[in-house]
Amino acid sequence: MSAFDSVESDIAKVARELAPAIRAYSDQAEEERRLPAELVKLLVDAGLFRIYLPASLGGLECSLLECHQVIEEVAAADGSAGWCLLKGSTTNLLGGFFPHDVAAEIWADPDIVTGGSFNPMNGKAVAVDGGYRLTGRWDWGTGSTHSAWLMGGAMLWEEGAEGPIFTETGPVVLAFLFPRADAEIVDTWFTHGMRGTGSNDIVVEDLFVPERFSFAGLGVAPVESGTLYQIGFHAQAAVPHSAVAIGIARAAIESFVELATTKVPLMMMSTLKDRESAQHKVAEASALVDASRAYAYRVIDDVWTTVAGGSPLSAQQLSAISLMATWTTKACIEAVDLVYEAAGGSAVYSKSPIQRHFRDIHVAGSHFSVDDQKFTNAGKVILGVG
């Protein structure tokens, strides 16, 4: 069955039905700069953090399309909640890449939330007997305030060396999972958008991490046989970024439609919805969001069909994932900008949901996974350069 033939999954319906409850915590999340514990519990109890976790560990092991739908629904309710779900659920994807006995140690409770930040340039690991001594400081540590385990990437060093170990392909990169209790969480998340994500800095200093909790940072191989894991951990990492962007843009359009039916602009006798410029911009924004979802679903369908059929993804398909996530994010930023402009002065007030969507999606668009370099990388593949 094609992704275009699919209907909304049961777990996506669960996420959509939670929207009013999720939105009820939005102001508190903004003020506290983290997801409230009650909201985390709401998402956990609904099983939403388990969408990427293997069934063998008590997870839901959803399809890639179902995961995308769930994250979109939560992001439409609240951008910060959607972003935290993106990070927490996709880090749980690692349950399919550790040996089962090791994964069972981490996910002894399938409802635990994991998080962290990979960036290996910010970490240093030295091999010692039984494991590694890990030192690092990672920013954008989404969910650091509610995760039980955290991830950090590092380059491998030899003891006493002046630089990391290099091979023909570059530095040796590893990634590690460690209990949050073993790390220091530094409150750095003072931002104009995505305020509720608690994406603080994560710091460890000479922390011993057993070897079983480490993995090859860029070439980790799946242990689970399910299609979700055979796609690869890093190969699909960018996919849910499109879901967050689509969800936020969708919410911005819905907020604008509600505003336009009641607002009477200055020097006008009729409501905003009767202004041609508003009609034009909301239509253009809606087309951008619909095109983004169709693009995402097409790429997801192609990836899933290929891997489920037993074939590896080609370089072109891997590039297509990154290109899709980047373009849809930029398109959804444009959509939000359109309705923000159309809303006029009403959108600048903190009470307006449109200004929050505007702030959130611009922060989402600044993430490394969807920055402008990804267009260049995709262009090289298309042109056969390098």
Secondary structure by P-SEA (a helix, b strand, c coil): cccccccccaaaaaaaaaaaaaaaaaaaaaaaccccaaaaaaaaaacccccccccccccccccaaaaaaaaaaaaaacaaaaaaaaaaaaaacccccccaaaaaaaaccccbbbbbbcccccbbbbbcccccccccccccccccccccbbbbbbbbbcccccccccccccccccccccccccbbbbccccccccccccccbbbbcccccccccccccccccccccccccccccccccccaaaaaaaaaaaaaaaaaaaaaaccccccccccccccaaaaaaaaaaaaaaaaaaaaaaaaaaaaaaaaaacccccaaaaaaaaaaaaaaaaaaaaaaaaaaaaacccccccccaaaaaaaaaaaaaacccccaaaaaaaaaaaaccc
